[in-house]
Amino acid sequence: MKNKEIIALTNQELIEKVKDEKSALNKMKLNHSISPIENPAKIRVSRRNVARVLTEINKRNKASN
């Protein structure tokens, strides 16, 4: 997910996106620990997407205060 796409989302959509991404990340980590997944770089991409969305949420919270 690109930063332009993240910026276009509303606050509620960002919160939902974080929940979805975190659950997908946890699922991938669990599957990878049991048996190696085909592309382990997906874990890194998912982790970075979570960080991008959380950064945008924090940026908006600071701007509103």
C-alpha positions in Angstrom: 0.0 0.0 0.0 1.4 3.4 -1.0 1.4 6.5 1.2 -0.9 8.3 -1.3 -3.5 5.5 -0.8 -3.1 5.7 3.0 -3.5 9.5 3.1 -6.8 9.2 1.1 -8.4 7.0 3.7 -10.6 8.3 6.5 -9.7 7.9 10.2 -12.2 5.0 10.6 -10.9 3.3 7.5 -7.3 3.6 8.8 -8.3 2.0 12.1 -9.9 -0.9 10.3 -6.9 -1.2 8.0 -4.6 -1.5 11.0 -6.7 -4.3 12.5 -6.8 -6.2 9.2 -3.1 -5.8 8.6 -2.1 -6.8 12.1 -4.3 -9.9 12.0 -2.8 -10.9 8.5 0.7 -10.3 9.9 0.1 -12.5 12.9 -1.4 -15.2 10.7 1.6 -15.1 8.4 4.0 -15.3 11.3 2.2 -18.3 12.7 2.1 -20.1 9.4 5.8 -19.3 8.8 6.8 -20.7 12.2 4.9 -24.0 11.5 6.1 -24.4 7.9 8.1 -21.9 5.9 5.9 -19.8 3.6 6.7 -19.4 0.0 7.7 -15.8 0.1 8.9 -14.7 3.6 9.4 -11.1 2.3 5.6 -10.7 2.6 6.0 -10.6 6.4 8.3 -7.6 6.1 5.9 -5.9 3.6 3.0 -6.4 5.9 4.9 -5.2 9.0 5.9 -2.0 7.1 2.3 -1.4 6.0 1.2 -1.6 9.6 3.8 1.0 10.5 2.8 3.3 7.6 -0.8 3.3 8.7 0.0 3.8 12.3 2.3 6.7 11.4 -0.5 8.4 9.5 -2.9 7.9 12.4 -0.4 9.4 14.8 0.3 12.3 12.4 -3.4 13.1 12.2 -3.8 12.9 16.0 -0.9 15.3 16.5 -2.3 17.7 13.9 -5.7 17.8 15.6 -4.3 18.6 19.0 
